[in-house]
Amino acid sequence: MSTRVPTLDYGRFDVSPTRGFVPDTDPLRSFGADVDDSLRTLDEVADSLPQRLENDTLRATVRGLQAPPSDCFDDLSHEQLLRLYSLTGFLANAYVHKLDGPSVDSIPSGVAIPLYESTARLGRTPVLSYDGYVLYNWARLDDGRGLDPANVETLTKFVSLQDEQWFVAIHVAIESTAGPALGAIGEAQQGVRDGDDERVAAALNRMEGSLATLERILGRMPERNTPENYGRTFRHYLKPLSEVEYEGVPELDGPQSYRGASGAQSSLLPALDAALGVDHGDNPLVSHLRTLRKDMPPSHRSFIEAAADGPSIRDYVADDERLRATYNDCLERMVAFRDLHTDIVTQYLTVPLGETTGTGGTPYGDYLEMFTQDTRKTLL
C-alpha cells in the first residue's frame, strides 16, 4: 500500500478543498463581550475607520488608545488573534499613510503592541499583508449563501466607497472558489503515487473547472470598482511602511520597513505552479517574489513546498495522450487567468496612475508577463 501524499493533509496546511486558503470558519465580526475593554475599543475604532479618516480624527484617536495588557494575548483564541492582526494592521497603515498629507514615521503603542503581539503568535510579519486584508477580512451578508462577491462584505475598510468592498469581495471569491483546485493537487499527486490514471484525470478535470470559474470572477472586478477610485483612494493605504518606529515594542530594534499588502503575497498561484511543474527559473525578479512568501501564513508556505516536493504530475502525464490533454487544459486556464490579470492591472494601475510597481514592491508588468510566458512554456 502506497504512502499518503502530504498535500492531502488539508488541516495541516490550513487548506480547505471547499474554500481553499480562506478559513472554513467565517472570521469574527468582533472580539466579543468577554474581553478586555481595550479590545472592544479597537472594535469600535476599526468599525468607524472610514469616517475617522474622512474627518481627520484617526491619528488623534490612535494616539489615545491604550494597549491591551500583556497577559491578555495568550488568552486569545486563534480566531481572535487573526482579527487582532487584521484590525491593527488596518489601523497602523491608516495612521502612517494620509491620503492628502505626508506619512508619519511611527505607530503609537496602542496599535503597535497588539499588532506585534498578534503577529508574533501567528508567525506573521507585523504589518497588514494580503491575508489580513483579504483572507480574514470578510463576512457573509446572508449566512445561508456562499462566497459569491455579491454576498461578501468587508469587516474593516479604509474608505466608505463600495469600490474597496468589491475589490476585497472579488479576491475572497477567487480564493474560496479555488478550493477544489487546491484540493485536486493532493488527489492528483496521490493518483501519481498509486499509478491511478483515473484519479489523476478526475483531479485535473476538477482543477480545470475551478480555474475557469476563477477567470469569470476576476472579470467582474469592474462591476463595482472603478480604476479611478481604486488608484486614488484606498490603494494609498496599502503602500509599504518605510522606516517606521513601532512604539512600545522593544523586540523590534529601531525603525522597520515592510512591504505593503499585495496580490503577490497570495499563495494560490504559487501552489498551482508548484503542483503543475511551472518553473519560473532563478533570476533577481523571481528571487524578490520568493521573498514575498515571508508575508504568507506559514502553513500556506508549507503547502506550496509540499506541492513542489510531491510526486510530479507533469512527468506522470507526459506519455499519456488523454492525461496530457487534460493537464494542458489546466495550464491553458492558468494562462487565460494570468492574461486577464495583466489586463486588469494595466487598466487599474498603468493607465490611470502611470505606475509600474505594485504595493508589494514588485515591478508587476515584468513579473506578470514572465509568469504567463513560463506557464505557456510548460505545456506538453
C-alpha positions in Angstrom: 0.0 0.0 0.0 1.4 3.4 -1.0 2.0 6.2 1.5 -0.3 9.1 1.7 1.0 12.3 0.0 1.3 15.3 2.3 -0.8 17.6 0.2 -3.9 15.6 1.2 -3.5 16.6 4.8 -5.5 19.7 4.4 -5.8 20.5 8.1 -2.0 20.6 8.5 -1.7 23.4 6.0 -4.9 25.3 6.8 -6.2 24.5 3.3 -9.8 23.6 2.6 -10.9 21.6 -0.5 -14.1 23.8 -0.5 -12.7 27.2 0.4 -9.0 27.0 -0.4 -6.9 29.3 1.7 -10.0 31.1 3.0 -10.8 29.8 6.5 -13.6 27.2 6.8 -14.9 29.2 9.8 -16.1 32.7 9.0 -13.9 35.4 10.6 -15.1 37.0 13.8 -17.1 40.2 13.4 -15.9 41.4 16.8 -13.8 40.2 19.8 -17.0 39.6 21.8 -18.2 40.8 25.1 -15.9 38.8 27.4 -12.6 40.6 26.5 -10.5 43.4 27.8 -12.0 46.9 27.3 -9.1 47.8 25.1 -10.1 45.2 22.5 -13.7 46.4 22.5 -12.3 49.9 21.8 -10.3 48.5 18.9 -13.5 47.0 17.5 -15.2 50.4 17.7 -12.4 52.3 16.1 -12.0 49.8 13.3 -15.7 49.8 12.6 -15.6 53.6 12.1 -12.2 53.8 10.3 -13.5 55.4 7.1 -15.4 58.1 9.0 -12.4 58.8 11.2 -10.2 59.1 8.1 -12.7 61.4 6.4 -13.0 63.8 9.3 -9.3 63.6 10.1 -9.6 62.3 13.6 -8.0 58.9 13.1 -4.4 59.9 14.2 -5.6 61.6 17.4 -7.8 58.6 18.2 -5.0 56.1 17.7 -2.6 58.2 19.8 -5.2 58.0 22.6 -5.6 54.2 22.5 -4.3 52.1 25.4 -2.5 48.9 24.5 -4.2 45.7 25.8 -2.5 44.3 29.0 0.4 42.0 28.2 -1.2 39.0 29.8 -4.3 39.1 27.6 -2.7 38.0 24.3 -2.1 34.4 25.4 -5.8 34.1 26.4 -7.0 34.9 22.9 -8.3 32.2 20.5 -6.7 31.7 17.1 -9.7 33.5 15.5 -9.3 36.4 17.9 -5.6 36.7 17.1 -6.4 36.8 13.4 -8.9 39.6 14.0 -6.4 41.5 16.1 -3.8 41.2 13.4 -6.0 42.3 10.6 -7.7 45.1 12.5 -4.5 46.6 14.0 -2.8 46.2 10.6 -5.5 48.4 9.1 -5.1 51.0 11.9 -1.3 51.0 11.5 -1.4 51.7 7.8 -4.2 54.2 8.1 -2.2 56.0 10.8 1.0 56.1 8.9 -0.3 57.0 5.4 -2.5 60.1 4.9 -4.4 60.4 1.7 -4.0 64.2 1.4 -0.9 64.7 3.5 2.6 63.4 4.4 3.1 60.0 6.0 4.5 59.7 9.6 7.3 57.5 10.8 5.9 55.9 14.0 2.9 53.8 15.1 1.6 54.6 18.7 1.9 51.8 21.2 -1.9 51.3 21.4 -1.8 49.8 17.9 1.9 48.8 17.6 1.9 46.5 20.6 -1.2 44.4 19.7 -0.1 44.3 16.1 3.3 42.9 17.1 2.0 40.5 19.8 -0.7 39.0 17.5 1.6 38.5 14.5 4.3 37.1 16.7 1.9 34.4 17.8 0.7 33.8 14.3 4.1 33.7 12.7 3.4 36.7 10.6 5.2 39.9 9.7 3.9 42.8 11.9 2.2 44.7 9.0 -1.1 44.4 7.1 -0.4 41.8 4.3 -2.7 40.2 1.8 -4.0 37.6 4.2 -5.1 40.3 6.8 -6.6 42.5 4.1 -8.5 39.7 2.3 -8.5 36.2 3.8 -9.6 37.2 7.3 -11.5 40.4 6.5 -14.9 39.4 5.3 -18.4 38.4 6.4 -21.3 36.9 4.5 -24.4 39.2 4.1 -26.5 36.0 4.0 -25.1 33.2 6.1 -27.1 30.7 4.1 -25.3 31.5 0.9 -21.7 31.0 -0.3 -18.9 33.5 -1.0 -20.2 35.0 -4.3 -18.8 38.6 -4.4 -22.3 40.0 -4.0 -22.7 38.1 -0.7 -19.4 39.3 0.8 -18.8 42.5 2.8 -15.6 43.7 4.4 -15.2 43.7 8.2 -12.7 46.6 8.1 -12.1 49.0 5.3 -10.3 52.3 4.7 -12.9 54.1 2.7 -16.7 54.3 2.5 -16.8 53.7 -1.3 -18.3 50.4 -2.5 -15.2 50.1 -4.6 -13.0 48.8 -1.8 -15.6 46.4 -0.5 -16.0 45.0 -4.0 -12.2 44.8 -4.5 -11.9 42.6 -1.4 -15.0 40.6 -2.2 -13.7 39.6 -5.6 -10.4 38.4 -4.0 -12.3 36.5 -1.3 -14.5 34.8 -4.0 -11.4 33.9 -6.1 -9.5 32.4 -3.2 -12.5 30.4 -2.0 -13.6 29.2 -5.4 -10.0 27.8 -5.8 -10.7 25.3 -3.1 -11.5 22.5 -5.5 -8.3 23.3 -7.5 -6.2 23.2 -4.3 -7.9 20.0 -3.1 -7.2 18.5 -6.5 -3.4 18.9 -6.0 -3.3 16.2 -3.4 -5.8 14.0 -5.3 -3.6 14.2 -8.4 -0.4 13.6 -6.6 -1.9 10.6 -4.8 -3.0 9.3 -8.1 0.5 9.6 -9.4 2.0 7.8 -6.5 -0.6 5.0 -6.8 -0.4 4.8 -10.6 -4.1 5.5 -10.8 -4.8 7.2 -14.1 -8.5 7.8 -13.4 -7.8 9.6 -10.1 -5.3 11.8 -11.8 -7.7 12.6 -14.7 -10.6 13.3 -12.3 -8.4 15.7 -10.2 -7.1 17.6 -13.2 -10.6 17.9 -14.6 -11.7 19.4 -11.2 -8.8 21.7 -11.2 -9.5 22.9 -14.8 -13.2 23.6 -13.9 -12.2 25.6 -10.8 -9.7 27.7 -12.8 -12.3 28.5 -15.4 -14.6 29.9 -12.6 -11.7 32.0 -11.2 -11.4 33.8 -14.6 -15.1 34.6 -14.7 -14.9 36.1 -11.1 -11.9 38.2 -11.9 -13.6 39.5 -14.9 -16.3 41.0 -12.6 -13.8 43.4 -11.0 -15.0 46.5 -13.0 -18.7 45.9 -12.0 -18.4 48.0 -8.7 -14.8 49.1 -8.6 -13.5 51.8 -10.9 -9.8 52.3 -11.7 -10.0 55.9 -10.6 -11.4 55.1 -7.2 -9.0 52.2 -6.7 -5.9 54.1 -7.6 -6.7 57.4 -5.9 -8.3 56.3 -2.7 -7.9 53.0 -0.7 -4.8 51.8 -2.6 -2.8 54.6 -1.0 -3.2 53.0 2.4 -1.8 49.7 1.2 1.6 51.2 0.4 4.7 49.9 2.2 5.8 51.1 5.6 9.3 52.7 5.3 11.5 53.3 8.4 8.6 53.3 10.8 9.0 53.1 14.6 6.8 50.7 16.5 6.3 52.5 19.8 6.4 50.2 22.9 7.8 47.2 21.0 11.5 46.8 22.1 11.6 43.4 20.3 11.8 45.4 17.1 15.2 47.1 17.1 14.7 50.6 15.7 12.6 51.7 12.7 11.2 49.0 10.5 10.4 48.7 6.8 7.8 46.3 5.5 6.1 45.6 2.1 2.5 46.7 1.5 -0.4 44.3 1.1 -0.2 42.8 -2.4 -1.7 40.0 -4.5 1.8 38.8 -5.0 1.5 37.6 -1.4 -1.4 35.2 -2.3 -0.4 31.5 -2.1 -2.9 30.4 -4.7 -1.0 30.7 -8.0 2.4 29.7 -6.4 0.7 26.5 -5.1 -0.7 25.6 -8.5 2.6 26.4 -10.2 4.4 24.1 -7.8 1.9 21.3 -8.4 1.9 21.5 -12.2 5.6 22.0 -12.5 5.6 25.6 -13.8 9.3 26.6 -13.5 10.0 30.3 -13.2 13.7 29.9 -13.1 16.1 31.7 -10.9 16.7 35.4 -11.5 16.6 38.6 -9.4 12.9 39.2 -10.1 11.9 35.6 -9.1 14.1 35.9 -6.0 12.3 39.1 -5.0 8.9 37.4 -5.4 10.0 34.5 -3.3 10.9 36.9 -0.5 7.2 37.8 -0.5 6.4 34.3 0.8 7.7 35.5 4.1 4.4 37.6 4.2 2.3 34.5 3.7 0.8 32.4 6.5 3.5 29.8 7.4 1.1 26.9 6.9 0.3 28.2 3.3 4.0 28.5 2.6 4.4 24.9 3.7 1.7 23.8 1.4 3.5 25.3 -1.6 6.6 23.5 -0.6 4.7 20.2 -0.2 3.2 20.6 -3.6 6.6 21.3 -5.1 8.2 18.3 -3.4 5.3 15.9 -4.1 5.1 13.4 -7.0 5.4 15.1 -10.4 2.1 15.4 -12.1 3.8 16.7 -15.2 6.2 13.8 -15.6 3.3 11.3 -15.0 1.0 12.6 -17.7 3.7 13.3 -20.3 3.4 9.9 -22.1 -0.4 9.5 -22.0 -2.3 11.4 -24.6 -5.5 11.7 -22.6 -3.9 12.8 -19.4 -1.6 15.1 -21.3 -4.5 16.9 -22.9 -6.3 17.4 -19.5 -3.1 18.7 -17.9 -2.6 21.1 -20.8 -6.2 22.3 -20.3 -5.3 23.3 -16.7 -2.3 25.2 -18.0 -4.3 27.0 -20.6 -6.8 28.1 -17.9 -3.9 29.5 -15.9 -2.6 31.3 -19.0 -6.0 32.8 -19.6 -6.3 33.9 -15.9 -2.9 35.4 -16.0 -3.6 37.3 -19.2 -6.8 38.7 -17.7 -5.0 39.6 -14.5 -2.4 41.5 -16.6 -5.2 43.4 -18.4 -6.9 44.3 -15.1 -3.7 45.5 -13.6 -3.0 47.6 -16.7 -6.5 49.1 -16.5 -6.3 49.9 -12.8 -2.6 50.9 -12.4 -0.7 51.6 -15.6 -3.3 53.7 -17.4 -4.7 55.9 -14.7 -1.6 56.2 -12.5 1.3 55.5 -14.8 2.8 53.3 -12.1 4.9 50.2 -12.8 5.5 49.0 -9.2 2.9 47.3 -7.0 2.2 47.8 -3.3 4.4 44.8 -2.6 7.3 46.5 -4.3 7.2 44.3 -7.4 7.6 45.6 -11.0 4.3 43.9 -11.8 4.4 44.3 -15.6 7.7 42.4 -15.8 6.7 39.6 -13.5 3.1 39.1 -14.8 4.3 38.8 -18.4 7.2 36.5 -17.4 4.9 34.2 -15.3 2.5 33.9 -18.2 5.2 33.0 -20.6 6.6 30.4 -18.2 3.2 28.8 -17.9 2.9 28.6 -21.7 6.3 27.0 -21.9 5.2 24.3 -19.5 2.6 23.0 -22.0 3.3 19.4 -23.2 
